């Protein structure tokens, strides 16, 4: 259940996402000191986190579960769908393909 983004510059894309969050151009996502992203609407905040990992030609986000909440398909679907929506809305010129896997995939941790 990972997000896999095909891009020629994965580190640059990750930096651009953080920059737009810092500049408040992206208002529905935040990231913490570990670099993990959470969806900020109160209904979803801290239900899970997306942890980035850079690969050659890919930026991946593995989902991390909240230890106090069972990971559900609803949480997975919201986090993955809305993150990909944010990527398409803000960074469509920085990647060629984004997909969400349906099963546990590196670097998921739950």
SULSUL-V658837 format. One record per residue. N is the residue number from 1. RES is the residue in three letters. PHI is phi in degrees with one decimal (* if undefined). OMEGA is omega as a letter, one per 20 degrees, with the letter a starting at -180 (none if undefined). NEAR is the number of other ideal C-beta (glycine too) atoms within 12 Angstrom. Layout:
# SULSUL-V658837
n={N:N}
res={RES:RES}
phi={PHI:PHI}
omega={OMEGA:OMEGA}
near={NEAR:NEAR}
This chain:
# SULSUL-V658837
n={1:2:3:4:5:6:7:8:9:10:11:12:13:14:15:16:17:18:19:20:21:22:23:24:25:26:27:28:29:30:31:32:33:34:35:36:37:38:39:40:41:42:43:44:45:46:47:48:49:50:51:52:53:54:55:56:57:58:59:60:61:62:63:64:65:66:67:68:69:70:71:72:73:74:75:76:77:78:79:80:81:82:83:84:85:86:87:88:89:90:91:92:93:94:95:96:97:98:99:100:101:102:103:104:105:106:107:108:109:110}
res={UNK:UNK:UNK:UNK:UNK:UNK:UNK:UNK:UNK:UNK:UNK:UNK:UNK:UNK:UNK:UNK:UNK:UNK:UNK:UNK:UNK:UNK:UNK:UNK:UNK:UNK:UNK:UNK:UNK:UNK:UNK:UNK:UNK:UNK:UNK:UNK:UNK:UNK:UNK:UNK:UNK:UNK:UNK:UNK:UNK:UNK:UNK:UNK:UNK:UNK:UNK:UNK:UNK:UNK:UNK:UNK:UNK:UNK:UNK:UNK:UNK:UNK:UNK:UNK:UNK:UNK:UNK:UNK:UNK:UNK:UNK:UNK:UNK:UNK:UNK:UNK:UNK:UNK:UNK:UNK:UNK:UNK:UNK:UNK:UNK:UNK:UNK:UNK:UNK:UNK:UNK:UNK:UNK:UNK:UNK:UNK:UNK:UNK:UNK:UNK:UNK:UNK:UNK:UNK:UNK:UNK:UNK:UNK:UNK:UNK}
phi={*:-112.1:-102.0:-119.4:-115.2:-85.2:-155.2:-78.3:-136.1:-61.5:-66.1:-66.7:-63.6:-60.1:-62.5:-66.4:-61.9:-62.1:-61.9:-68.8:-66.3:-59.8:-85.2:61.0:-80.1:-112.9:-103.4:-105.5:-136.6:-137.5:-136.0:-103.8:-62.5:-82.7:87.2:-87.5:-100.3:-130.3:-82.3:-90.6:-56.6:-50.9:-61.3:-117.6:-58.7:67.9:-70.8:-163.6:-136.0:-112.0:-100.2:-77.5:-144.7:-94.0:-124.5:-66.8:75.2:-145.1:-118.3:-114.5:-125.3:-94.6:-87.9:-115.6:-87.6:-75.7:-64.1:-98.1:-130.1:-70.8:-68.0:-118.3:-65.9:-67.6:-60.9:-56.4:-63.0:-64.4:-62.5:-72.6:-64.3:-75.0:-68.7:-64.0:-58.8:-62.4:-59.9:-65.3:-74.5:-114.6:-134.6:-60.6:-92.0:-110.9:-151.8:-105.1:-156.5:-134.8:-141.3:-113.7:-83.4:-91.7:-130.3:-55.0:-140.9:-52.3:-108.6:-55.1:-146.7:-149.4}
omega={a:r:r:a:r:a:r:a:a:a:r:r:r:r:r:r:a:a:a:r:r:a:r:r:r:a:a:r:r:r:a:a:r:a:a:a:r:r:a:r:a:a:a:a:r:r:r:r:r:a:a:r:a:r:r:r:a:r:a:r:r:a:r:a:r:a:a:a:r:r:r:r:r:r:r:a:r:a:a:a:a:r:r:r:r:r:a:a:a:a:a:r:a:r:a:a:r:r:r:r:a:a:a:a:r:j:r:r:r:none}
near={33:34:43:34:39:21:31:17:21:27:21:19:33:32:21:27:35:25:18:25:26:15:12:12:17:26:16:25:34:26:26:19:7:13:23:28:37:32:35:24:16:10:14:29:21:23:30:38:36:47:30:34:27:22:22:13:18:29:40:35:47:33:40:31:26:22:13:9:18:14:25:18:17:16:29:35:23:26:44:36:23:30:44:28:22:31:36:19:19:26:30:18:15:26:29:21:19:30:23:30:22:15:13:16:24:19:26:29:24:26}
